[in-house]
């Protein structure tokens, strides 16, 4: 089932006037409330300006079949609220997408969105510790049967998606432009992986570039899709806090990974904690508790994700892990196995990133404490 004619027309009208929406939102004057939720003629009146006549002709001349063919050529499917497979959680929005454009089949999208979900957001210019934490949380959530939703952005978003992919999961990416256009360009490979393993969605038709206003607009979709929105790192004026605001308005859970009080990466997270708006996430187990909120976990779930991670280790990395657990340091490992110290150090770095070992404070490593 494709999106109905009326919903397709509305989504294409928004795309047709996207530049005017940007102009209106940039003007220092009272703004229409919930622009994307206005009826078509009111939407035109609010944003079209000098393009009002053109917009009205656009509505009259719109050909839904042409729009459907365009989406099909781009390999993109369409769902509107009249379709039983349209994600139910989006119905909580005041202004749900008229059409949700998606990669893959509608059935697969339904499977992904029916699972409990966490929306993971944070700084684009994140710290290495924040990126590692986002990756661990994305991987751990996936092993617990939770869909990881994010925006495919640089930094925290991308790390969370990579964690989900590393756990053989089906992550969900929400884009500010057409679902057929990888964005940002640096994440073309990640986009392809998410598209192959999970799904990419957008409220804008295929081929439409993102606008400044469409990033906060997509944030409302991300917040609606998740049971919990988790902010890993955010500065005081971060776009991630917009997603947090939407989560609160939608009565979704809100959580943060706290950071050092002196770190600018932690400003936004600590503000949410100070205001009593969010719960604290220390690791995967906390996140799973928040998302399931009293429901039964998947049978056999390992809170640390250790079993899955161990399965993915190369033979050499497993050998190095065994040696660390026996109390050996890098030099001894290199000598015993007749390999270069650089190879051992690289293995140790991978094991630390995987959360299996931690520095012992004396220049060596020790096994991570059980979570």
C-alpha positions in Angstrom: 0.0 0.0 0.0 1.4 3.4 -1.0 0.7 6.8 0.7 -2.6 8.3 -0.3 -2.9 11.1 -2.9 -3.7 13.8 -0.3 -0.7 12.9 2.0 1.7 12.7 -0.9 0.5 16.2 -2.1 1.0 17.6 1.4 4.6 16.2 1.7 5.5 17.5 -1.7 4.0 20.9 -0.9 6.3 21.2 2.1 9.2 20.3 -0.1 8.1 22.8 -2.7 8.0 25.6 -0.1 11.0 24.4 1.9 13.1 27.4 1.1 10.2 29.7 2.1 9.9 27.8 5.4 13.5 28.6 6.0 13.0 32.2 5.3 10.0 32.5 7.6 11.7 30.8 10.5 14.7 33.1 10.1 12.6 36.3 10.3 12.4 38.2 13.6 8.7 38.2 13.9 5.9 36.1 15.5 6.0 32.7 14.0 3.0 30.5 13.2 2.6 27.7 15.7 3.6 24.3 14.5 4.0 25.3 10.9 4.2 21.7 9.6 0.9 20.9 11.3 -1.1 23.6 9.5 -3.8 22.7 6.9 -2.5 23.1 3.3 -4.1 26.5 2.6 -3.1 27.9 6.0 0.4 26.5 5.5 0.6 28.4 2.1 -0.7 31.6 3.7 1.9 31.3 6.5 5.0 30.6 4.5 4.6 31.1 0.8 5.0 34.9 0.6 5.5 35.9 -3.0 5.1 32.2 -4.1 1.5 32.0 -3.0 0.1 31.8 -6.5 2.7 29.2 -7.5 2.0 27.1 -4.4 -1.8 27.1 -5.1 -1.1 26.1 -8.8 1.2 23.4 -7.4 -1.7 21.9 -5.4 -4.0 22.0 -8.4 -1.5 20.4 -10.8 0.0 17.8 -8.4 0.1 14.3 -9.9 0.4 11.6 -7.2 1.3 8.9 -9.7 4.3 11.0 -10.8 5.4 11.3 -7.2 5.0 7.6 -6.6 7.1 6.8 -9.7 9.8 9.2 -8.6 10.0 7.5 -5.2 10.1 4.1 -6.8 13.0 5.1 -9.1 14.9 6.2 -6.0 14.2 2.9 -4.3 12.2 4.6 -1.6 8.9 3.5 -0.1 6.1 5.7 1.3 3.8 5.3 4.3 1.1 7.7 5.4 -1.0 7.6 8.6 -3.8 5.8 6.7 -1.5 2.8 6.3 -1.6 0.2 9.1 2.2 -0.1 8.9 2.7 3.6 9.6 4.7 3.8 12.9 2.1 4.1 15.7 4.4 6.2 17.9 4.4 9.1 15.4 0.7 9.5 16.0 1.7 11.2 19.3 3.1 14.2 17.5 0.9 17.3 17.0 2.3 17.4 13.4 3.2 13.9 12.4 4.9 13.5 9.0 2.2 13.4 6.2 4.3 10.7 4.6 7.2 8.7 6.1 9.6 7.9 3.2 11.7 4.9 3.9 14.3 2.5 2.5 13.6 -1.2 2.4 10.2 -2.7 2.7 7.3 -1.4 4.8 7.2 -4.7 6.6 10.8 -4.5 7.7 10.3 -0.9 8.8 7.3 -2.1 10.9 9.4 -4.8 12.5 12.1 -2.3 13.4 9.7 0.3 14.8 7.6 -2.2 16.8 10.6 -3.1 19.0 11.3 -1.0 22.0 13.6 1.9 20.9 16.1 4.3 22.3 16.9 7.5 20.5 20.6 8.3 21.1 21.8 11.8 20.3 24.7 14.1 21.2 27.5 16.3 20.1 28.9 16.2 16.6 32.3 17.3 17.8 32.3 14.7 20.6 35.1 13.6 22.9 36.8 10.3 22.3 35.3 9.1 25.5 31.8 10.1 24.4 32.2 8.4 21.1 33.3 5.2 22.8 30.4 5.4 25.2 27.8 6.0 22.4 29.2 3.0 20.5 29.0 0.8 23.6 25.5 1.9 24.4 24.4 1.4 20.7 25.9 -2.1 20.7 24.6 -3.1 24.1 21.0 -1.8 23.5 20.9 -3.8 20.3 22.0 -7.0 22.1 19.0 -6.4 24.4 16.5 -6.3 21.5 16.3 -2.5 21.4 16.2 -0.5 18.2 18.7 2.3 18.1 17.3 5.5 16.5 19.6 8.4 15.6 20.3 11.0 13.0 23.4 9.6 11.3 25.2 12.8 12.2 28.9 13.0 13.0 30.1 12.2 16.5 27.6 10.6 18.9 24.9 9.7 16.4 27.2 7.9 14.1 29.0 6.1 16.9 25.6 4.8 18.3 24.7 3.5 14.8 28.0 1.8 14.4 27.6 0.1 17.7 24.2 -1.2 16.6 25.7 -2.5 13.3 28.6 -4.1 15.1 26.0 -6.0 17.1 24.4 -7.2 13.9 21.3 -5.1 14.6 18.9 -3.1 12.5 19.3 0.6 13.4 16.9 3.3 12.3 18.3 6.6 10.9 16.1 9.7 10.5 17.4 12.2 8.0 16.7 15.9 7.5 16.7 15.5 3.7 15.5 12.8 1.4 16.0 9.3 2.6 17.8 8.5 -0.6 20.6 11.1 0.0 23.4 10.1 2.4 24.0 12.9 4.8 26.5 14.0 5.9 28.7 13.0 3.0 31.4 11.7 5.4 28.9 9.0 6.4 28.2 7.5 3.0 29.5 4.1 4.1 27.6 4.2 7.4 24.4 5.3 5.5 24.8 2.2 3.2 25.3 -0.1 6.2 22.2 1.3 8.0 20.2 1.1 4.8 21.3 -2.5 4.3 20.8 -3.7 7.9 18.0 -1.5 9.1 16.2 1.5 7.6 16.5 5.2 6.7 13.5 7.4 7.0 12.5 11.0 6.3 9.4 13.2 6.0 10.8 14.9 2.9 10.5 13.3 -0.6 13.4 11.7 -2.3 16.0 14.0 -3.8 15.3 16.9 -1.4 18.3 18.4 0.2 18.2 19.2 4.0 17.4 22.7 5.1 18.4 24.3 8.4 14.8 24.0 9.7 14.5 20.4 8.7 17.1 19.3 11.3 15.1 20.3 14.4 12.0 19.1 12.5 13.5 15.6 12.1 14.4 15.7 15.8 10.7 15.5 16.7 10.5 12.3 14.7 13.5 10.8 16.4 12.0 11.7 19.9 8.6 10.2 19.0 10.1 6.9 17.8 12.1 6.3 21.0 10.7 5.2 24.3 13.7 7.0 25.8 15.9 9.8 24.4 19.5 9.5 25.6 21.8 12.5 25.4 25.4 11.3 25.6 27.3 14.6 25.2 25.9 18.1 24.5 27.0 21.6 24.9 24.8 24.2 26.5 23.3 25.2 23.1 23.3 21.9 21.5 20.7 20.7 18.9 20.5 17.5 21.0 18.6 19.5 23.6 15.9 20.2 21.0 15.4 16.4 20.8 15.4 16.3 24.6 12.6 19.0 24.7 10.5 17.0 22.2 10.9 13.8 24.3 9.7 15.7 27.3 6.7 17.2 25.5 5.8 13.7 24.2 6.0 12.2 27.7 8.9 10.0 26.6 11.7 9.0 28.9 14.8 11.3 29.0 18.2 10.2 30.1 21.8 11.5 30.0 25.3 10.3 30.4 26.8 12.7 32.9 30.3 14.1 32.3 32.8 16.1 34.3 31.6 19.4 35.5 34.5 21.2 33.9 33.9 19.7 30.4 32.0 21.8 27.9 30.8 18.5 26.3 28.8 17.9 29.6 27.1 21.3 29.9 23.8 20.3 28.3 23.6 17.0 30.0 24.4 18.4 33.5 21.8 21.2 32.9 19.1 18.5 32.3 20.2 16.7 35.5 20.2 19.9 37.5 16.6 20.7 36.3 15.5 17.2 37.3 14.5 16.4 33.7 16.6 13.3 33.1 17.8 10.1 34.6 21.4 9.1 34.8 22.9 6.4 32.5 26.1 4.8 33.7 26.2 2.0 31.2 24.2 -0.4 29.1 22.4 -2.0 32.1 21.0 1.4 33.2 19.8 2.1 29.6 18.1 -1.2 29.3 16.3 -0.6 32.6 15.1 2.7 31.4 13.8 1.5 28.1 12.1 -1.7 29.3 10.8 0.1 32.5 9.7 -3.0 34.3 9.0 -5.2 31.2 10.8 -8.5 30.9 14.1 -8.5 29.2 14.9 -10.8 26.2 15.7 -14.3 27.4 19.4 -14.9 27.9 20.3 -11.2 27.6 23.8 -10.5 28.8 23.8 -6.9 30.4 27.5 -6.4 29.5 27.2 -7.7 25.9 30.4 -9.5 26.7 29.4 -12.8 25.1 28.7 -11.1 21.7 31.9 -9.1 21.9 34.0 -12.1 22.6 32.6 -13.9 19.6 33.8 -11.0 17.4 37.4 -11.1 18.6 40.2 -12.2 16.3 42.3 -15.1 17.5 45.2 -12.8 18.3 43.0 -10.3 20.2 41.6 -13.1 22.3 45.1 -14.3 23.0 46.1 -10.8 24.2 42.9 -10.7 26.4 43.8 -14.0 28.0 47.3 -12.7 28.7 45.9 -9.6 30.3 43.6 -11.7 32.5 46.7 -13.6 33.6 48.4 -10.4 34.6 50.9 -10.1 31.8 52.0 -6.7 30.4 52.5 -5.7 26.8 56.2 -6.4 26.7 55.8 -9.9 28.1 53.0 -10.6 25.6 55.1 -9.5 22.7 58.0 -11.7 23.8 56.0 -14.8 24.5 54.3 -14.7 21.1 57.2 -13.3 19.1 55.4 -10.3 17.7 56.1 -6.6 17.6 55.1 -4.4 20.5 53.1 -2.2 18.1 50.9 -5.1 17.3 50.2 -5.8 20.9 49.5 -2.2 21.7 47.0 -2.1 18.8 45.2 -5.2 20.2 45.1 -3.6 23.6 43.6 -0.5 22.2 40.9 -2.5 20.4 40.2 -4.5 23.6 39.9 -1.2 25.6 37.5 0.2 23.0 35.4 -2.9 23.3 35.2 -2.4 27.0 37.0 -5.6 27.9 40.0 -4.1 29.6 40.8 -0.9 31.4 44.1 0.9 32.2 45.3 0.0 35.7 46.9 3.4 36.4 50.5 2.0 36.2 50.9 1.9 32.5 49.4 -1.6 32.0 45.9 -3.0 31.7 43.5 -5.2 33.7 40.2 -6.8 32.9 37.2 -4.6 33.0 35.1 -5.0 36.2 31.8 -6.9 35.5 29.0 -4.5 34.8 
